[in-house]
């Protein structure tokens, strides 16, 4: 992940990869929810990605805060 830190902040593939890395690597689990939120926000124009992230959210609701819920439910 360190090698890709210079990627654009608007690249939702970067945020998805960072989120998945955070899930696997407990050392970075604090960043998981923020990475997920960024991926959701940046994928608003990509219906396939947006659907996949919503499904992930629905399957893991207890892991997320109210803030993430509001982002997911916003249009």
C-alpha positions in Angstrom: 0.0 0.0 0.0 2.9 2.4 0.7 3.9 2.3 -3.0 0.4 3.5 -4.0 0.1 6.3 -1.5 0.8 8.8 -4.2 -2.2 7.8 -6.2 -5.0 10.3 -6.9 -7.4 10.9 -4.0 -10.2 10.6 -6.5 -9.3 7.1 -7.6 -11.9 4.8 -6.2 -9.9 1.7 -7.1 -7.2 3.0 -4.7 -9.7 3.4 -1.9 -11.2 0.0 -2.5 -7.7 -1.6 -2.4 -6.8 0.4 0.7 -10.1 -0.8 2.3 -9.4 -4.4 1.5 -5.9 -4.1 2.8 -7.2 -2.6 6.0 -9.5 -5.6 6.5 -6.7 -8.1 6.1 -4.1 -6.1 8.0 -5.2 -5.4 11.5 -2.5 -2.8 11.9 -4.4 -0.5 9.6 -8.0 -1.4 10.8 -8.5 2.2 12.1 -8.5 3.5 8.5 -10.9 0.9 7.3 -14.2 2.8 7.7 -12.8 6.1 6.3 -11.5 4.2 3.3 -14.9 2.6 2.8 -16.6 5.9 3.0 -14.2 7.4 0.4 -14.8 4.5 -1.9 -18.6 4.9 -1.6 -18.4 8.6 -2.3 -16.1 8.3 -5.3 -18.1 5.4 -6.8 -21.4 7.4 -7.0 -21.2 7.5 -10.8 -20.2 3.8 -11.2 -23.4 1.8 -10.6 -21.6 -1.6 -10.5 -19.1 -0.5 -7.8 -21.8 1.4 -5.8 -24.0 -1.8 -5.7 -21.0 -3.9 -4.6 -20.2 -1.5 -1.8 -23.8 -1.3 -0.6 -24.0 -5.1 -0.5 -20.8 -5.2 1.5 -22.2 -2.6 3.9 -25.5 -4.5 4.3 -23.6 -7.7 5.1 -21.4 -6.0 7.7 -23.7 -3.3 9.2 -22.3 -3.7 12.8 -18.8 -2.7 11.6 -20.0 0.7 10.6 -21.0 4.0 12.3 -24.0 6.1 11.7 -22.0 8.4 9.5 -21.3 5.6 7.1 -25.0 4.6 7.1 -25.9 8.2 6.1 -23.4 8.1 3.2 -24.7 4.8 2.0 -28.3 5.9 2.1 -27.7 9.3 0.5 -28.4 9.5 -3.3 
